[in-house]
Each structure stands twice: as C-alpha cells, then as structure tokens.
Amino acid sequence: MKNKLSFFLVLSVVFLVACKGENADNIDKSEDTSEVLQNDDKDKYMSEIDEKAEETYFNSLKFATESQEYIEVKTALDKDQNLLRVKEEYSNGEGQEYGVKNYYYQNGKLSSSVKRFERHTADDIVFVEQVTYYDKNGKAESTKERIASFESDLENFPFKKVDIAPLSPEKALQVMQETGQFETTFQGFVEANSATYLIVGAGKNNEYSSALNVPNLDGSIERIRDNPKEYLGKKIKVTFTKIIDPASGYEYQELISLNFL
C-alpha cells in the first residue's frame, strides 16, 4: 500500500473548483433549430427520475488514485428494485476532465444519458452538457450538446446536434457492485488524527483505493490490524454509511461491518 495515496484519501477535503473562463458572451448563443434534437417524453422522464432519485439511492465506495482520478456512483431504484438511474461522479485526474454522468433506464434498458463535464481546450476551459437518446434496445441514436464558459450558465444556452456520443455504464456498475476491476481487497489500516481508517484496494494493481473510518476497534478488527500481512490482498466486502461533519461539511465513509470472501 502506498502511504501517499492512503493519506490523500484520509486527509483530503471536499474538492472545490473555481469555475472561471472567458466571458460567456464569446460563445455563440444563436439557435439553429434544424440542428436541435428534442425528445419530450424522455426529457420529461429524466426530470421525474431526478426529482425522486435523491430521496432513495444507494451509494458506492469512493475510489481514488494517486493522480487524483476518482469515481463514485449512486443508483436509484423503484419500489420493485428496478434500476432507474445510475449517477457517476468522476475525475480523470488532476488537470483533466471531471464531471457527472447520469444513465437513465426504462424497462431494464438504457433510455438516455446526460454527461456534464469540464472540457479543457488549448486556450480555455468550458463546461459541456451532452444528452444522448437510445432506442428500445439500448443503442444510441442521437446526441445533442450545449456549451458555456460557466457551468451555471449552461441552462441559458440552446442545444445543438452533434455526432452520436454513446456512454457505457459498465464501469459505474462495476463500482456499484464491486465487481470486475473494482472487486475490493484488503490493503491495511492507516492511523491519522487519532482515528483509524481501513484501506481497501481495487484495480489490477490496486491503483484505486478507498478509505473508511473505523469507529469501533472491536476484537475482530484489532486481530486484523495486528496481523495485516495475513489478510493483505484478500477479497473483502464492506458495509458502510456516509457521514457529513456538521461543522466542516466534510463527507467521509464510516465502516459498519466487513467480511472476507
């Protein structure tokens, strides 16, 4: 386990980005109606899901790398446990693209996706929203896009047709289910600020890691902590909850239980 990454996971604070760019007036705001795609039914469906999704969702672990790449996923289900939306928050690393991808499902098939992200150009940084619609078999059939210099201005710009840009939820679902490259393994413990953190790894070479605060050092946890080499690299399943510190607003993961597979 690499100490640099472990302490980055434990001690990092909420990542805030100053959304600066050139004046929004420099972006062409004229609307070419022939190039604008509309799908009122799917747009309405996405809005309805967004209103409900934040009330009942399941959260994945947040995985990060030394290069500050990270990914975290939330899934929203209906009362019958059918998938409605997968929300992927991601960063491709320091100084690279970051944003949010939302995947919307109807009748078990991907119906539409929305990607909001920061795009780096040679001269500037702009904010982009792409909406892609899929047919009844989950195949992408059209994409529309709008761009603004400030993220808060995106809603004020019209969409224009662009080349089809399908998104795949495969990575996000692996994160959520802790399968594939995100199958988690035990990587040890870290002590910081009088607290103990469990570190789990993922990826072919454990390039992804996730830290969980351990609130209670019971006998089973102490046995693992005292003999880490015996468990190092073993597959592990954790249950946890997200905690927000009311004073700082800092969000962290708190361990509830762990099981070796």
JOZILIN-V161196 format. One record per pair of residues at least 24 apart in sequence whose C-alpha atoms are under 10 Angstrom apart, sorted by the first residue. I is the first residue (numbers start at 1). J is the second residue. D is the distance in Angstrom with one decimal. If there is no record, write none. Layout:
((I J D) (I J D))
This chain:
((1 186 9.8) (1 187 6.1) (1 188 7.5) (1 189 9.5) (1 199 8.7) (1 200 9.5) (1 201 8.6) (1 206 8.3) (1 207 9.5) (1 209 9.2) (1 232 9.4) (1 233 10.0) (2 66 8.8) (2 187 9.5) (2 206 9.8) (2 207 9.4) (2 209 9.7) (3 66 10.0) (3 190 8.5) (4 65 10.0) (4 66 7.3) (5 64 8.2) (5 65 6.8) (5 66 5.2) (5 67 8.9) (5 68 9.0) (5 207 9.3) (5 208 9.1) (5 209 7.7) (5 210 9.4) (5 211 9.9) (6 64 9.7) (6 65 9.5) (6 66 8.9) (6 187 9.7) (6 188 9.6) (6 189 8.8) (6 190 7.1) (6 191 9.8) (6 197 9.1) (6 198 9.5) (6 199 7.2) (6 200 9.7) (6 209 7.6) (6 210 8.2) (6 211 7.3) (7 190 7.7) (7 191 9.1) (7 192 8.0) (7 197 9.8) (7 211 9.1) (8 64 9.0) (8 65 9.0) (8 66 7.8) (8 68 8.8) (8 211 9.5) (9 62 9.4) (9 63 8.8) (9 64 7.3) (9 65 8.8) (9 66 9.1) (9 68 9.6) (9 197 9.6) (9 199 8.9) (9 209 7.8) (9 210 6.8) (9 211 6.0) (9 212 9.1) (9 252 9.6) (10 190 8.3) (10 191 9.1) (10 192 7.5) (10 193 9.6) (10 195 9.7) (10 196 9.5) (10 197 7.4) (10 198 9.7) (10 199 9.3) (10 210 8.8) (10 211 6.3) (10 212 8.2) (10 213 8.4) (10 252 8.6) (10 253 9.8) (11 192 8.0) (11 193 9.0) (11 211 9.9) (11 252 10.0) (12 250 9.1) (12 252 9.8) (13 248 9.3) (13 249 9.2) (13 250 6.3) (13 251 8.2) (13 252 9.3) (14 248 9.6) (14 249 8.2) (14 250 6.1) (14 251 7.4) (14 252 9.7) (15 250 9.9) (18 150 9.8) (19 118 9.3) (19 125 8.6) (19 126 8.9) (19 127 8.9) (19 149 8.3) (19 150 6.1) (19 151 7.0) (19 152 8.9) (20 124 9.0) (20 125 7.6) (20 126 8.6) (20 149 7.3) (20 150 6.6) (20 151 9.2) (21 123 9.5) (21 124 6.2) (21 125 5.9) (21 126 6.8) (21 127 9.3) (21 148 9.1) (21 149 5.3) (21 150 6.7) (21 151 9.9) (22 123 9.5) (22 124 7.2) (22 125 8.2) (22 126 8.5) (22 148 9.4) (22 149 6.0) (22 150 8.5) (23 148 9.2) (23 149 6.6) (23 150 8.5) (24 126 9.7) (24 147 9.6) (24 148 6.4) (24 149 5.2) (24 150 7.1) (24 153 7.9) (24 154 9.9) (25 148 9.3) (25 149 8.8) (26 148 9.3) (26 149 8.5) (27 126 9.8) (27 147 7.8) (27 148 6.8) (27 149 7.5) (27 157 9.2) (28 147 9.2) (28 148 9.3) (28 157 8.9) (28 158 9.8) (29 146 9.6) (29 147 9.3) (29 148 9.3) (29 156 8.7) (29 157 6.1) (29 158 7.1) (29 159 9.7) (30 157 8.6) (30 158 7.9) (31 157 8.5) (31 158 6.2) (31 159 7.9) (31 160 7.8) (32 158 8.6) (32 159 8.8) (32 160 7.1) (32 161 9.1) (33 158 9.0) (33 159 8.9) (33 160 7.9) (33 161 9.4) (34 160 8.6) (34 161 8.5) (35 144 8.5) (35 159 8.1) (35 160 5.3) (35 161 4.8) (35 162 8.2) (36 143 9.4) (36 144 6.9) (36 145 8.8) (36 158 7.8) (36 159 5.7) (36 160 4.6) (36 161 5.3) (36 162 9.1) (37 131 9.5) (37 132 9.8) (37 133 9.7) (37 142 7.8) (37 143 7.6) (37 144 6.2) (37 145 9.3) (37 159 7.5) (37 160 7.1) (37 161 6.2) (37 162 9.5) (38 133 9.6) (38 142 9.8) (38 143 9.9) (38 144 8.7) (38 159 9.2) (38 161 9.9) (39 133 8.1) (42 104 9.2) (42 106 9.6) (42 111 7.6) (42 112 7.2) (42 133 8.0) (42 134 9.8) (43 112 8.7) (43 131 9.4) (43 133 9.5) (45 104 8.7) (45 105 9.7) (45 106 9.1) (45 111 9.6) (45 112 9.6) (46 84 9.4) (46 85 8.8) (46 102 9.5) (46 103 9.3) (46 104 6.8) (46 105 9.2) (46 111 9.4) (46 112 8.1) (46 113 9.0) (46 114 9.3) (49 76 8.5) (49 77 9.7) (49 78 9.7) (49 84 7.1) (49 85 7.3) (49 104 8.1) (49 105 9.6) (50 76 9.3) (50 84 9.6) (50 85 8.3) (50 102 9.6) (50 104 9.5) (52 76 8.3) (52 77 9.6) (52 78 9.3) (52 84 9.8) (53 77 7.8) (53 78 9.1) (53 84 8.2) (53 85 7.4) (53 86 9.4) (53 87 9.5) (57 84 9.9) (57 85 9.1) (57 86 9.3) (57 87 9.8) (58 86 9.6) (58 176 8.5) (59 87 9.5) (59 175 9.9) (59 176 7.3) (59 240 9.3) (59 241 8.5) (59 242 8.3) (60 88 9.8) (60 172 9.3) (60 173 9.5) (60 174 9.8) (60 175 6.6) (60 176 4.9) (60 177 7.8) (60 178 8.3) (60 239 9.9) (60 240 9.3) (60 241 9.7) (60 242 9.8) (61 175 7.5) (61 176 7.6) (61 177 9.8) (61 178 8.7) (61 182 10.0) (61 184 10.0) (61 200 9.7) (61 209 9.4) (61 210 6.7) (61 211 8.6) (61 212 8.9) (61 238 9.3) (61 239 9.4) (61 240 8.4) (61 241 9.4) (61 242 9.3) (61 253 7.8) (62 89 9.3) (62 90 9.6) (62 175 8.6) (62 176 9.7) (62 208 9.3) (62 209 8.2) (62 210 6.0) (62 211 8.2) (62 212 9.7) (62 252 9.3) (62 253 8.4) (63 90 9.5) (63 175 8.4) (63 182 8.8) (63 200 9.1) (63 201 8.3) (63 202 8.0) (63 207 9.4) (63 208 5.6) (63 209 5.3) (63 210 4.9) (63 211 8.4) (64 90 9.5) (64 91 9.1) (64 93 9.3) (64 201 9.5) (64 202 9.6) (64 207 8.0) (64 208 5.2) (64 209 5.5) (64 210 6.5) (64 211 9.4) (65 92 9.7) (65 93 8.2) (65 201 9.9) (65 202 9.9) (65 206 9.0) (65 207 5.8) (65 208 5.0) (65 209 6.5) (65 210 9.0) (66 93 8.7) (66 94 9.6) (66 207 7.7) (66 208 8.2) (66 209 9.0) (67 91 9.9) (67 92 8.6) (67 93 5.4) (67 94 6.2) (67 95 9.7) (67 207 9.7) (68 92 7.7) (68 93 4.8) (68 94 5.6) (68 95 9.3) (68 96 9.7) (68 208 9.9) (69 93 3.9) (69 94 6.9) (69 95 9.9) (69 96 8.9) (69 97 9.6) (69 98 8.8) (69 207 9.9) (69 208 8.6) (70 94 9.9) (70 98 9.1) (70 208 8.0) (70 209 9.2) (70 210 9.7) (71 98 9.7) (71 99 10.0) (71 100 9.7) (71 171 9.4) (71 172 8.1) (71 175 8.0) (71 208 9.3) (72 100 9.7) (72 172 7.9) (72 175 7.4) (72 176 8.2) (73 100 9.7) (73 101 9.5) (73 102 9.7) (73 171 9.7) (73 172 6.2) (73 173 8.0) (73 174 9.6) (73 175 6.8) (73 176 6.1) (73 177 9.9) (74 102 9.5) (74 172 8.8) (74 173 9.5) (74 175 9.6) (74 176 7.4) (75 102 9.6) (75 103 9.4) (75 172 9.5) (75 173 8.9) (75 176 7.8) (76 104 9.6) (77 105 9.9) (82 106 9.1) (82 107 8.2) (82 108 7.2) (83 107 8.6) (83 108 6.8) (83 109 9.1) (83 110 9.7) (84 108 8.2) (84 109 9.5) (84 110 9.2) (84 111 9.8) (85 110 9.1) (85 111 9.9) (85 112 9.8) (85 113 9.3) (86 113 9.4) (86 169 7.7) (86 172 7.5) (86 173 7.9) (86 176 9.2) (87 113 9.8) (87 114 9.5) (87 115 9.8) (87 169 9.3) (87 172 8.0) (87 173 9.8) (88 115 9.4) (88 169 8.5) (88 171 9.2) (88 172 6.1) (88 173 9.2) (88 175 9.3) (88 176 9.6) (89 115 10.0) (89 116 9.8) (89 117 9.8) (89 172 9.1) (90 117 9.3) (90 172 9.7) (91 117 9.3) (91 118 9.7) (95 120 8.5) (96 120 7.1) (97 125 9.8) (99 127 9.3) (99 128 9.4) (99 129 9.8) (100 129 9.7) (101 129 9.7) (101 130 9.4) (101 131 9.9) (101 167 8.4) (101 168 9.8) (101 169 8.9) (101 172 9.3) (102 131 9.5) (102 167 9.4) (102 169 8.9) (102 172 10.0) (103 132 9.6) (103 167 8.2) (103 168 8.6) (103 169 7.0) (103 172 9.6) (104 133 9.7) (104 134 9.9) (104 169 10.0) (105 134 10.0) (105 138 9.2) (106 136 8.8) (106 138 9.7) (107 136 9.0) (108 136 9.9) (108 137 9.8) (108 138 9.4) (109 134 8.9) (109 135 8.9) (109 136 7.0) (109 137 6.7) (109 138 5.6) (109 139 9.4) (110 134 6.7) (110 135 8.3) (110 136 8.1) (110 137 7.9) (110 138 5.0) (110 139 8.1) (110 140 9.1) (110 167 9.8) (110 168 9.3) (110 169 8.9) (111 135 6.8) (111 136 7.2) (111 137 8.7) (111 138 6.3) (111 139 8.7) (111 140 8.7) (112 138 8.5) (112 139 9.7) (112 140 8.2) (112 141 9.8) (112 142 9.7) (112 143 9.6) (112 166 9.3) (112 167 9.2) (113 140 9.4) (113 143 9.3) (113 165 9.7) (113 166 8.1) (113 167 7.0) (113 168 9.2) (113 169 9.4) (114 143 9.6) (114 144 9.8) (114 145 9.7) (114 166 9.9) (114 167 8.8) (115 145 9.4) (115 165 9.9) (115 167 8.5) (116 145 9.8) (116 146 9.8) (116 147 9.8) (116 151 8.9) (116 154 9.6) (117 147 9.9) (117 151 8.8) (118 147 9.8) (118 148 9.9) (118 149 9.6) (118 150 9.6) (118 151 8.4) (119 147 9.5) (124 149 8.7) (125 149 7.1) (125 150 9.0) (126 150 6.9) (126 151 8.0) (127 151 5.5) (127 152 9.1) (127 153 9.0) (127 154 7.5) (128 154 7.6) (129 154 7.5) (129 155 9.4) (129 159 8.7) (130 159 8.6) (130 160 9.6) (130 161 9.7) (130 162 8.9) (130 164 9.8) (130 165 8.1) (130 166 9.8) (131 159 9.0) (131 161 9.8) (131 162 9.9) (131 164 9.6) (131 165 8.6) (131 166 9.2) (131 167 9.9) (132 162 9.9) (132 163 10.0) (132 164 7.2) (132 165 6.7) (132 166 6.5) (132 167 8.1) (133 164 9.1) (133 165 9.5) (133 166 8.4) (134 166 8.4) (138 166 9.9) (139 166 8.1) (140 164 7.0) (140 165 7.7) (140 166 5.6) (140 167 8.4) (141 165 9.1) (141 166 8.5) (142 166 8.5) (175 202 9.4) (178 202 8.6) (178 236 9.8) (178 237 8.4) (180 204 9.5) (181 205 9.6) (181 206 9.1) (181 208 9.4) (182 206 9.1) (182 208 8.1) (182 209 9.6) (183 235 7.4) (183 236 8.3) (183 237 8.9) (184 208 9.3) (184 209 8.7) (184 210 9.2) (184 233 8.8) (184 234 8.4) (184 235 5.8) (184 236 5.8) (184 237 7.0) (184 238 8.9) (185 209 9.3) (185 231 9.0) (185 232 7.6) (185 233 5.2) (185 234 5.2) (185 235 4.3) (185 236 5.2) (185 237 8.1) (185 260 8.7) (185 261 9.4) (186 224 10.0) (186 228 8.7) (186 229 9.8) (186 231 6.6) (186 232 5.4) (186 233 5.2) (186 234 5.5) (186 235 6.4) (186 236 6.0) (186 237 9.1) (186 260 8.5) (187 211 9.9) (187 228 8.1) (187 229 9.1) (187 231 8.1) (187 232 5.5) (187 233 6.1) (187 234 8.3) (187 235 9.8) (187 236 9.8) (188 224 8.6) (188 225 7.3) (188 227 9.5) (188 228 6.0) (188 229 8.3) (188 231 8.2) (188 232 6.7) (188 233 9.0) (189 213 9.7) (189 214 9.4) (189 224 9.2) (189 225 6.7) (189 226 9.8) (189 228 8.1) (190 225 9.6) (196 225 9.8) (197 253 9.5) (197 254 8.8) (197 255 8.7) (198 225 9.1) (198 238 10.0) (198 254 9.4) (198 255 8.0) (198 258 9.9) (200 232 9.7) (200 233 8.9) (200 234 9.8) (200 235 9.2) (200 236 7.9) (200 237 9.3) (200 238 9.1) (201 233 8.2) (201 234 9.9) (201 235 9.3) (201 236 9.4) (202 233 9.8) (202 235 9.7) (206 233 9.0) (210 253 8.9) (211 252 8.4) (211 253 7.1) (211 254 8.7) (211 255 9.2) (212 238 9.3) (212 239 9.9) (212 240 7.9) (212 241 9.3) (212 242 9.5) (212 252 7.4) (212 253 4.9) (212 254 5.2) (212 255 5.6) (212 256 9.4) (213 240 9.3) (213 241 10.0) (213 243 9.8) (213 252 7.5) (213 253 6.1) (213 254 4.7) (213 255 5.9) (213 256 9.4) (214 240 9.8) (214 253 9.0) (214 254 6.2) (214 255 5.4) (214 256 8.0) (214 257 9.3) (215 254 7.1) (215 255 7.1) (215 256 8.4) (216 255 8.9) (216 256 9.1) (220 258 9.8) (221 257 9.6) (221 258 9.0) (231 260 8.6) (234 260 6.9) (234 261 7.6) (235 259 8.7) (235 260 5.8) (235 261 5.4) (236 260 4.4) (236 261 5.7) (237 261 7.0))
